[in-house]
């Protein structure tokens, strides 16, 4: 695999984005839907940081750049909501329903993962390629390793936030919601979207329309995942 050219940049570091997420974790009420997702994403970012430090990535510089560009998308959505600006469509359902008493913590976690993987990760791949002067194929190993961490964490999140067997029956609407979305399918679609956006980079109007439609589609899926449920 060709390694990305390392270009000096004053961009934030992994430690910087971790600090932001830890500050959010300390500031937000535990039951807030954004706080639920933030805890999940903080755990993912800490795991990526450990793997970078432990030499688990073939190109640690590219892995760190992708991790930071990825996190910046989420943090920009948080900033937009805090400043009464409209976040991307993929994030709006989570911010709109973050305090709804009928939405369960697992729904908040999966809706955030849906927005971040389905939309932000594709754009983060393109951002990273522009920053490092490389092609998406050069980031495929880093993309796959980050994706593997997300899959393992999603499994843990489902185990921790899923109601116990005595509460979750086959007729429970949450059972059907969980079966309607797959991180693995979202991850595959995201890689295809990243490659398409990179191919369209010299056609900004077409790339912009593609991005807008991707954003809207991911937002629609997020709204379904956050359907309020009766206990």
MARZA-104263 format. One record per residue: x, y negated, z of N, C-alpha, C in turn; residue number from 1; residue in one letter. Coordinates in steps of 0.2 Angstrom, whole numbers. Layout:
[[X; Y; Z]; [X; Y; Z]; [X; Y; Z]; NUM; a]
...
***
This chain:
[[4; 6; 0]; [0; 0; 0]; [4; -6; 0]; 1; x]
[[3; -11; -4]; [7; -17; -4]; [5; -21; 2]; 2; x]
[[10; -24; 5]; [8; -28; 11]; [7; -35; 9]; 3; x]
[[3; -39; 13]; [2; -46; 12]; [8; -50; 13]; 4; x]
[[8; -55; 9]; [14; -60; 10]; [12; -64; 16]; 5; x]
[[16; -65; 21]; [15; -68; 27]; [16; -76; 26]; 6; x]
[[11; -80; 26]; [11; -87; 25]; [11; -90; 32]; 7; x]
[[15; -95; 34]; [15; -98; 40]; [8; -102; 40]; 8; x]
[[5; -102; 46]; [-1; -106; 47]; [-2; -108; 54]; 9; x]
[[-6; -113; 55]; [-7; -116; 61]; [-14; -113; 64]; 10; x]
[[-17; -108; 61]; [-23; -105; 62]; [-23; -102; 69]; 11; x]
[[-29; -102; 73]; [-29; -99; 79]; [-27; -92; 79]; 12; x]
[[-24; -90; 85]; [-22; -83; 86]; [-27; -78; 89]; 13; x]
[[-26; -72; 90]; [-30; -67; 93]; [-31; -69; 100]; 14; x]
[[-26; -72; 104]; [-27; -74; 110]; [-32; -80; 111]; 15; x]
[[-31; -84; 106]; [-36; -90; 106]; [-43; -88; 106]; 16; x]
[[-45; -83; 101]; [-52; -81; 100]; [-54; -77; 106]; 17; x]
[[-49; -73; 109]; [-51; -69; 115]; [-53; -74; 121]; 18; x]
[[-49; -80; 121]; [-50; -85; 127]; [-57; -88; 126]; 19; x]
[[-59; -89; 119]; [-66; -92; 118]; [-71; -87; 120]; 20; x]
[[-70; -81; 118]; [-75; -76; 120]; [-76; -74; 128]; 21; x]
[[-70; -75; 131]; [-70; -74; 138]; [-74; -80; 142]; 22; x]
[[-73; -86; 139]; [-76; -92; 142]; [-84; -91; 141]; 23; x]
[[-86; -89; 135]; [-93; -88; 134]; [-96; -82; 138]; 24; x]
[[-92; -77; 140]; [-94; -72; 144]; [-95; -74; 151]; 25; x]
[[-91; -79; 153]; [-92; -82; 160]; [-97; -87; 160]; 26; x]
[[-99; -90; 155]; [-104; -96; 155]; [-111; -94; 154]; 27; x]
[[-112; -88; 150]; [-119; -86; 148]; [-122; -82; 153]; 28; x]
[[-129; -82; 154]; [-132; -78; 158]; [-132; -70; 156]; 29; x]
[[-131; -66; 160]; [-130; -59; 158]; [-135; -56; 153]; 30; x]
[[-141; -58; 154]; [-147; -55; 150]; [-148; -59; 143]; 31; x]
[[-144; -65; 142]; [-145; -68; 136]; [-142; -64; 130]; 32; x]
[[-146; -64; 125]; [-145; -60; 119]; [-138; -61; 116]; 33; x]
[[-136; -67; 116]; [-129; -69; 113]; [-124; -66; 118]; 34; x]
[[-125; -67; 125]; [-120; -64; 130]; [-119; -56; 129]; 35; x]
[[-125; -53; 127]; [-125; -46; 127]; [-120; -44; 121]; 36; x]
[[-121; -47; 115]; [-117; -46; 109]; [-110; -48; 111]; 37; x]
[[-109; -54; 114]; [-102; -56; 115]; [-98; -51; 119]; 38; x]
[[-101; -48; 124]; [-98; -43; 128]; [-95; -37; 124]; 39; x]
[[-100; -35; 119]; [-98; -30; 114]; [-92; -32; 110]; 40; x]
[[-92; -38; 107]; [-87; -40; 103]; [-81; -42; 106]; 41; x]
[[-81; -44; 112]; [-75; -45; 116]; [-71; -39; 117]; 42; x]
[[-75; -33; 119]; [-72; -27; 119]; [-69; -24; 113]; 43; x]
[[-72; -26; 107]; [-69; -24; 101]; [-62; -28; 100]; 44; x]
[[-63; -34; 101]; [-57; -39; 99]; [-51; -37; 104]; 45; x]
[[-53; -35; 110]; [-47; -33; 115]; [-44; -26; 112]; 46; x]
[[-48; -22; 110]; [-46; -15; 107]; [-41; -17; 101]; 47; x]
[[-44; -21; 97]; [-39; -23; 91]; [-33; -26; 93]; 48; x]
[[-33; -30; 98]; [-27; -33; 100]; [-22; -28; 103]; 49; x]
[[-25; -23; 107]; [-21; -18; 110]; [-18; -14; 104]; 50; x]
[[-21; -12; 99]; [-19; -8; 93]; [-13; -12; 89]; 51; x]
[[-14; -18; 89]; [-9; -22; 85]; [-3; -22; 90]; 52; x]
[[-3; -23; 96]; [3; -23; 100]; [6; -16; 101]; 53; x]
[[2; -11; 100]; [4; -4; 100]; [7; -2; 94]; 54; x]
[[7; -6; 89]; [10; -4; 82]; [5; 1; 78]; 55; x]
[[-1; 1; 80]; [-6; 5; 77]; [-8; 3; 69]; 56; x]
[[-6; -3; 68]; [-8; -6; 61]; [-1; -6; 57]; 57; x]
[[-2; -4; 51]; [4; -4; 46]; [7; -11; 45]; 58; x]
[[2; -15; 45]; [4; -22; 44]; [0; -27; 49]; 59; x]
[[4; -27; 55]; [1; -31; 61]; [-1; -38; 59]; 60; x]
[[3; -41; 55]; [1; -48; 54]; [-5; -49; 50]; 61; x]
[[-6; -44; 45]; [-12; -45; 41]; [-18; -43; 46]; 62; x]
[[-17; -38; 50]; [-23; -36; 55]; [-25; -42; 59]; 63; x]
[[-20; -45; 62]; [-21; -51; 66]; [-25; -56; 62]; 64; x]
[[-23; -58; 56]; [-26; -63; 52]; [-33; -61; 51]; 65; x]
[[-34; -55; 49]; [-41; -53; 48]; [-45; -53; 54]; 66; x]
[[-43; -51; 60]; [-46; -51; 66]; [-48; -58; 68]; 67; x]
[[-44; -63; 67]; [-45; -70; 69]; [-50; -73; 64]; 68; x]
[[-49; -72; 57]; [-54; -75; 53]; [-61; -72; 54]; 69; x]
[[-61; -66; 56]; [-68; -62; 57]; [-71; -65; 63]; 70; x]
[[-67; -66; 69]; [-70; -69; 75]; [-72; -77; 74]; 71; x]
[[-68; -80; 70]; [-70; -87; 68]; [-77; -88; 66]; 72; x]
[[-79; -83; 62]; [-86; -84; 59]; [-91; -83; 64]; 73; x]
[[-90; -79; 69]; [-95; -78; 75]; [-95; -84; 79]; 74; x]
[[-89; -87; 81]; [-88; -93; 85]; [-91; -99; 82]; 75; x]
[[-90; -99; 75]; [-93; -105; 72]; [-101; -105; 72]; 76; x]
[[-104; -99; 72]; [-111; -98; 73]; [-113; -101; 80]; 77; x]
[[-109; -99; 85]; [-110; -101; 92]; [-110; -108; 92]; 78; x]
[[-105; -111; 89]; [-104; -119; 90]; [-110; -122; 86]; 79; x]
[[-112; -119; 80]; [-118; -123; 77]; [-124; -123; 81]; 80; x]
[[-125; -117; 85]; [-131; -116; 89]; [-131; -121; 95]; 81; x]
[[-125; -122; 98]; [-124; -126; 103]; [-125; -133; 102]; 82; x]
[[-123; -135; 95]; [-123; -142; 93]; [-130; -144; 89]; 83; x]
[[-135; -139; 90]; [-141; -140; 87]; [-141; -140; 79]; 84; x]
[[-136; -137; 76]; [-135; -136; 69]; [-138; -129; 67]; 85; x]
[[-139; -128; 61]; [-142; -121; 59]; [-136; -117; 58]; 86; x]
[[-136; -111; 62]; [-131; -106; 60]; [-133; -102; 54]; 87; x]
[[-128; -98; 51]; [-130; -94; 45]; [-136; -90; 46]; 88; x]
[[-140; -89; 41]; [-146; -85; 42]; [-145; -78; 45]; 89; x]
[[-140; -75; 44]; [-139; -69; 47]; [-139; -69; 55]; 90; x]
[[-137; -75; 58]; [-136; -76; 65]; [-143; -79; 68]; 91; x]
[[-147; -82; 64]; [-153; -86; 67]; [-157; -81; 71]; 92; x]
[[-159; -75; 69]; [-163; -71; 73]; [-161; -70; 80]; 93; x]
[[-154; -69; 81]; [-151; -68; 88]; [-152; -74; 92]; 94; x]
[[-150; -80; 89]; [-151; -86; 93]; [-158; -88; 94]; 95; x]
[[-162; -87; 90]; [-169; -88; 91]; [-173; -84; 96]; 96; x]
[[-171; -78; 97]; [-174; -73; 101]; [-170; -71; 107]; 97; x]
[[-164; -75; 108]; [-159; -73; 113]; [-162; -72; 120]; 98; x]
[[-168; -76; 122]; [-171; -75; 128]; [-178; -72; 128]; 99; x]
[[-179; -69; 123]; [-186; -66; 123]; [-186; -60; 127]; 100; x]
[[-191; -59; 132]; [-191; -54; 137]; [-193; -47; 134]; 101; x]
[[-196; -47; 128]; [-198; -41; 125]; [-192; -38; 121]; 102; x]
[[-187; -41; 120]; [-181; -38; 116]; [-176; -35; 121]; 103; x]
[[-174; -29; 120]; [-170; -25; 124]; [-163; -26; 123]; 104; x]
[[-158; -25; 128]; [-151; -27; 127]; [-148; -23; 121]; 105; x]
[[-150; -17; 120]; [-147; -13; 114]; [-149; -17; 107]; 106; x]
[[-155; -19; 107]; [-157; -23; 101]; [-153; -29; 100]; 107; x]
[[-151; -33; 105]; [-147; -39; 104]; [-140; -37; 102]; 108; x]
[[-137; -31; 105]; [-130; -29; 103]; [-130; -27; 96]; 109; x]
[[-135; -23; 93]; [-135; -21; 86]; [-137; -27; 82]; 110; x]
[[-141; -31; 83]; [-142; -37; 79]; [-136; -41; 78]; 111; x]
[[-132; -42; 83]; [-126; -46; 83]; [-121; -42; 78]; 112; x]
[[-120; -35; 79]; [-116; -31; 75]; [-118; -32; 68]; 113; x]
[[-124; -31; 67]; [-127; -32; 60]; [-125; -38; 57]; 114; x]
[[-126; -44; 60]; [-124; -50; 57]; [-117; -51; 56]; 115; x]
[[-113; -48; 61]; [-105; -49; 60]; [-102; -45; 55]; 116; x]
[[-105; -38; 55]; [-102; -34; 50]; [-105; -35; 43]; 117; x]
[[-112; -36; 43]; [-115; -36; 36]; [-114; -42; 32]; 118; x]
[[-112; -48; 36]; [-111; -54; 32]; [-104; -57; 34]; 119; x]
[[-102; -58; 40]; [-96; -61; 42]; [-89; -57; 39]; 120; x]
[[-90; -51; 40]; [-83; -47; 38]; [-82; -47; 31]; 121; x]
[[-86; -47; 27]; [-85; -48; 19]; [-82; -55; 18]; 122; x]
[[-84; -60; 21]; [-81; -67; 20]; [-75; -67; 24]; 123; x]
[[-74; -64; 29]; [-67; -64; 33]; [-62; -61; 28]; 124; x]
[[-64; -55; 25]; [-59; -52; 20]; [-56; -57; 15]; 125; x]
[[-61; -61; 12]; [-59; -66; 7]; [-55; -71; 10]; 126; x]
[[-57; -74; 16]; [-53; -79; 19]; [-46; -77; 21]; 127; x]
[[-45; -71; 23]; [-39; -68; 24]; [-35; -67; 18]; 128; x]
[[-38; -65; 13]; [-34; -64; 6]; [-31; -71; 4]; 129; x]
[[-36; -76; 5]; [-33; -83; 3]; [-28; -85; 7]; 130; x]
[[-28; -84; 14]; [-23; -86; 18]; [-16; -83; 17]; 131; x]
[[-17; -76; 16]; [-10; -73; 15]; [-8; -72; 8]; 132; x]
[[-12; -74; 3]; [-10; -73; -4]; [-10; -66; -6]; 133; x]
[[-15; -62; -4]; [-15; -55; -6]; [-22; -53; -9]; 134; x]
[[-23; -47; -11]; [-29; -44; -13]; [-33; -40; -8]; 135; x]
[[-39; -40; -9]; [-43; -35; -4]; [-40; -28; -3]; 136; x]
[[-38; -25; -9]; [-35; -19; -8]; [-29; -19; -3]; 137; x]
[[-25; -24; -2]; [-20; -24; 2]; [-22; -24; 10]; 138; x]
[[-29; -26; 11]; [-31; -26; 18]; [-36; -20; 19]; 139; x]
[[-36; -15; 14]; [-40; -10; 15]; [-39; -5; 22]; 140; x]
[[-32; -4; 23]; [-31; 0; 29]; [-33; -4; 35]; 141; x]
[[-32; -11; 35]; [-34; -14; 41]; [-41; -15; 42]; 142; x]
[[-45; -15; 36]; [-52; -15; 36]; [-55; -9; 39]; 143; x]
[[-52; -3; 37]; [-54; 3; 39]; [-53; 5; 46]; 144; x]
[[-47; 2; 49]; [-45; 3; 56]; [-50; -1; 61]; 145; x]
[[-51; -7; 59]; [-56; -11; 62]; [-63; -8; 62]; 146; x]
[[-65; -5; 56]; [-71; -2; 56]; [-72; 4; 60]; 147; x]
[[-66; 8; 61]; [-66; 14; 65]; [-67; 12; 72]; 148; x]
[[-64; 6; 74]; [-65; 4; 81]; [-72; 2; 82]; 149; x]
[[-75; -1; 78]; [-82; -4; 78]; [-87; 2; 79]; 150; x]
[[-86; 7; 75]; [-90; 13; 75]; [-89; 17; 82]; 151; x]
[[-83; 17; 84]; [-83; 21; 91]; [-86; 16; 96]; 152; x]
[[-85; 10; 96]; [-88; 5; 101]; [-96; 5; 100]; 153; x]
[[-99; 6; 94]; [-106; 6; 93]; [-109; 12; 97]; 154; x]
[[-105; 18; 96]; [-107; 24; 99]; [-107; 23; 107]; 155; x]
[[-102; 20; 110]; [-102; 18; 117]; [-108; 14; 119]; 156; x]
[[-109; 8; 115]; [-114; 4; 116]; [-121; 7; 117]; 157; x]
[[-122; 12; 112]; [-129; 15; 112]; [-129; 20; 118]; 158; x]
[[-124; 23; 120]; [-124; 27; 126]; [-125; 23; 132]; 159; x]
[[-122; 17; 133]; [-123; 13; 139]; [-129; 9; 139]; 160; x]
[[-132; 7; 133]; [-138; 3; 133]; [-144; 6; 132]; 161; x]
[[-144; 12; 129]; [-150; 16; 128]; [-153; 18; 134]; 162; x]
[[-160; 18; 134]; [-163; 20; 140]; [-162; 28; 141]; 163; x]
[[-163; 30; 147]; [-162; 37; 149]; [-167; 41; 145]; 164; x]
[[-166; 48; 145]; [-171; 52; 142]; [-178; 52; 145]; 165; x]
[[-178; 50; 151]; [-185; 50; 154]; [-189; 44; 152]; 166; x]
[[-185; 39; 149]; [-188; 33; 147]; [-189; 32; 139]; 167; x]
[[-185; 35; 136]; [-185; 35; 128]; [-188; 41; 126]; 168; x]
[[-194; 40; 123]; [-198; 46; 120]; [-198; 45; 113]; 169; x]
[[-199; 51; 110]; [-199; 51; 102]; [-204; 45; 99]; 170; x]
[[-209; 44; 103]; [-214; 39; 100]; [-212; 32; 102]; 171; x]
[[-206; 31; 106]; [-204; 24; 108]; [-202; 20; 101]; 172; x]
[[-205; 14; 100]; [-203; 11; 94]; [-195; 9; 94]; 173; x]
[[-192; 9; 99]; [-184; 8; 99]; [-181; 14; 95]; 174; x]
[[-184; 20; 96]; [-181; 26; 93]; [-181; 25; 85]; 175; x]
[[-186; 22; 83]; [-187; 21; 75]; [-183; 15; 73]; 176; x]
[[-182; 10; 77]; [-178; 4; 75]; [-171; 6; 75]; 177; x]
[[-168; 11; 80]; [-162; 13; 80]; [-160; 17; 74]; 178; x]
[[-165; 21; 71]; [-164; 25; 65]; [-164; 21; 59]; 179; x]
[[-166; 15; 59]; [-167; 11; 53]; [-161; 8; 51]; 180; x]
[[-155; 8; 55]; [-149; 4; 53]; [-143; 8; 55]; 181; x]
[[-138; 8; 50]; [-132; 12; 51]; [-126; 7; 50]; 182; x]
[[-122; 8; 55]; [-116; 4; 55]; [-111; 6; 49]; 183; x]
[[-111; 13; 48]; [-107; 16; 43]; [-109; 13; 36]; 184; x]
[[-116; 13; 35]; [-118; 11; 28]; [-117; 3; 28]; 185; x]
[[-118; -1; 33]; [-116; -8; 33]; [-109; -9; 31]; 186; x]
[[-105; -5; 34]; [-98; -6; 33]; [-96; -4; 26]; 187; x]
[[-99; 1; 23]; [-97; 2; 16]; [-100; -4; 11]; 188; x]
[[-106; -6; 13]; [-109; -12; 9]; [-104; -18; 10]; 189; x]
[[-102; -19; 15]; [-97; -25; 17]; [-91; -25; 12]; 190; x]
[[-88; -19; 12]; [-82; -18; 8]; [-83; -20; 1]; 191; x]
[[-89; -17; -2]; [-91; -19; -9]; [-92; -26; -10]; 192; x]
[[-96; -29; -5]; [-97; -36; -5]; [-91; -40; -5]; 193; x]
[[-86; -38; -1]; [-79; -42; -1]; [-76; -42; -8]; 194; x]
[[-76; -36; -11]; [-72; -35; -17]; [-76; -39; -22]; 195; x]
[[-83; -39; -22]; [-87; -43; -27]; [-85; -51; -26]; 196; x]
[[-85; -53; -20]; [-84; -60; -19]; [-77; -62; -21]; 197; x]
[[-72; -58; -20]; [-65; -59; -22]; [-65; -60; -30]; 198; x]
[[-69; -55; -33]; [-69; -55; -41]; [-73; -61; -43]; 199; x]
[[-77; -64; -39]; [-81; -70; -41]; [-78; -77; -39]; 200; x]
[[-72; -76; -36]; [-69; -82; -33]; [-68; -88; -38]; 201; x]
[[-67; -86; -45]; [-66; -92; -50]; [-73; -94; -53]; 202; x]
[[-78; -91; -50]; [-85; -93; -52]; [-89; -95; -46]; 203; x]
[[-87; -101; -43]; [-90; -103; -37]; [-97; -104; -36]; 204; x]
[[-101; -106; -42]; [-108; -106; -41]; [-111; -99; -40]; 205; x]
[[-108; -94; -44]; [-111; -87; -43]; [-109; -84; -37]; 206; x]
[[-103; -86; -34]; [-101; -83; -28]; [-105; -86; -22]; 207; x]
[[-107; -93; -23]; [-111; -96; -18]; [-118; -93; -18]; 208; x]
[[-121; -91; -23]; [-127; -88; -24]; [-127; -81; -21]; 209; x]
[[-122; -77; -22]; [-121; -71; -20]; [-120; -71; -12]; 210; x]
[[-116; -76; -9]; [-116; -76; -2]; [-122; -78; 1]; 211; x]
[[-126; -83; -2]; [-132; -85; 1]; [-137; -79; 1]; 212; x]
[[-137; -75; -4]; [-142; -69; -4]; [-140; -64; 1]; 213; x]
[[-133; -63; 2]; [-131; -58; 7]; [-133; -61; 14]; 214; x]
[[-132; -67; 15]; [-134; -70; 22]; [-141; -69; 23]; 215; x]
[[-145; -70; 18]; [-152; -70; 19]; [-154; -62; 20]; 216; x]
[[-152; -58; 17]; [-153; -51; 17]; [-151; -48; 24]; 217; x]
[[-145; -50; 26]; [-143; -48; 33]; [-147; -51; 39]; 218; x]
[[-149; -57; 38]; [-154; -60; 42]; [-160; -57; 43]; 219; x]
[[-163; -54; 37]; [-169; -51; 37]; [-169; -44; 41]; 220; x]
[[-163; -41; 40]; [-162; -34; 44]; [-161; -36; 51]; 221; x]
[[-158; -41; 53]; [-157; -43; 60]; [-164; -45; 63]; 222; x]
[[-168; -48; 60]; [-175; -50; 62]; [-179; -43; 64]; 223; x]
[[-178; -39; 60]; [-182; -32; 61]; [-179; -29; 67]; 224; x]
[[-172; -29; 68]; [-169; -26; 74]; [-171; -29; 80]; 225; x]
[[-173; -35; 80]; [-175; -39; 86]; [-183; -39; 87]; 226; x]
[[-186; -35; 84]; [-194; -35; 85]; [-195; -33; 92]; 227; x]
[[-199; -38; 95]; [-200; -37; 102]; [-204; -31; 104]; 228; x]
[[-202; -27; 109]; [-206; -21; 110]; [-209; -21; 117]; 229; x]
[[-214; -18; 118]; [-217; -17; 125]; [-214; -12; 129]; 230; x]
[[-213; -13; 135]; [-210; -8; 139]; [-215; -2; 140]; 231; x]
***
